[in-house]
């Protein structure tokens, strides 16, 4: 199957939420593993050309995480806490260290479509409409699409 999946990104007009969904040629278990195994996560997160180093990773309910992404000599740190980690759902906070006062609460869930396909749903609640809109204007869609394309390739070649 050579179809390029599209990530749907929507901004809620009434609350500062970003909702995304994308279909993958992978099982829910594979998607869960790709989001909780630090070595796998570092290989696909973010746009092409970005290198990611996991500094801290405790993917369990109550655990915390931090990673640093680098491109062209610039480092970008991200951190948060895992509030709930279970096979069908991950709830976590997300902070870009460049704006430490902006904290998002993210929820991911995996919808089994059958035949080895899964729809990933994400919802990120930000502190403000301004913060949400800044995320959307930051090139977030490019990073999400390129990262998910890397993840899809990992599924296709058996890495995950």
Secondary structure, DSSP 8 states (H G I E B T S, - for coil): -------EEEE-SSSSEEEEEEEESS-HHHHHHHHH-HHHHHHHSSSTT-EEEEEEE--STT-EEEEEEEETTEEEEEEEEEEEEETTEEEEEEEEGGGTT-EEEEEEEEEEEETTEEEEEEEEE-S-HHHHHHHHHTTHHHHHHHHHHHHHHHHHTT--
